[in-house]
């Protein structure tokens, strides 16, 4: 017995339904960055991000979406900042 008629369409339709429900969400968190500079070394030695309480959510087109779109409970990702390994101070920019 050969493949059923319409089976290719059915598979394409199923994939399309999955793609319709997929959404890329950007979580925008207000907060502060604290950078620590060592004058003896002449470079920044650490930095950390202190998250504020306010977050906004948007899709890839910049349209607002609700946090509920991410699921319940909302997934958590720590704010890990990469320590500056060999960064130095750039000279001031003349605008």
C-alpha positions in Angstrom: 0.0 0.0 0.0 1.5 3.4 -1.0 1.4 6.6 1.0 -2.0 8.2 1.6 -3.0 11.1 -0.5 -2.6 14.4 1.3 0.0 13.1 3.8 2.6 15.6 2.6 0.1 18.4 3.0 -0.8 17.2 6.5 2.9 17.2 7.6 3.5 20.7 6.1 0.3 21.9 7.9 1.5 20.5 11.2 4.9 22.2 10.9 3.1 25.5 10.0 1.0 25.3 13.1 4.0 24.8 15.3 5.7 27.8 13.7 2.6 29.9 14.2 2.9 29.4 18.0 6.6 30.1 18.2 7.5 33.6 19.3 10.9 35.2 20.0 10.5 37.5 23.1 13.0 40.1 24.2 12.9 40.7 28.0 14.1 44.3 28.7 15.2 44.8 32.3 15.9 48.2 33.8 18.8 48.4 36.2 22.4 49.6 36.9 25.9 48.5 35.9 28.6 49.0 38.5 32.1 49.0 37.1 35.1 49.0 39.4 38.3 50.6 38.1 41.8 50.1 39.6 44.0 53.1 39.1 47.2 51.1 39.9 46.5 48.5 37.3 45.0 51.1 34.9 42.0 49.0 34.0 38.5 47.9 35.1 38.7 44.9 37.4 35.0 44.0 37.8 31.5 44.8 36.8 28.1 43.7 38.0 24.5 44.3 36.9 21.9 45.2 39.5 18.5 44.5 38.1 15.6 46.9 38.9 12.1 45.8 39.4 10.7 46.8 36.0 10.7 44.6 32.9 9.2 45.0 29.5 8.6 42.4 26.9 8.6 42.8 23.1 8.7 40.6 20.0 11.3 40.9 17.3 9.4 43.7 15.7 9.4 45.8 18.9 5.7 45.2 19.6 4.8 44.8 23.3 3.8 41.4 24.5 2.8 40.2 27.9 5.1 38.2 30.2 2.5 35.4 30.2 3.7 34.6 26.7 6.9 33.2 28.3 5.0 30.6 30.4 4.0 30.2 34.0 6.2 30.3 35.9 8.3 32.6 33.9 11.7 31.1 33.1 14.7 32.7 35.0 18.1 33.5 33.5 20.7 35.0 35.8 22.3 38.3 34.8 25.9 37.1 34.5 28.3 39.8 33.3 31.6 38.7 31.9 34.5 40.1 34.0 36.7 42.5 32.1 39.9 40.6 31.4 42.2 43.2 29.9 40.1 46.2 29.3 41.7 49.6 29.6 40.3 53.1 29.5 39.6 54.5 26.1 40.6 58.1 25.6 37.8 60.6 25.7 35.9 61.0 22.5 35.7 64.5 20.9 32.1 64.9 19.5 
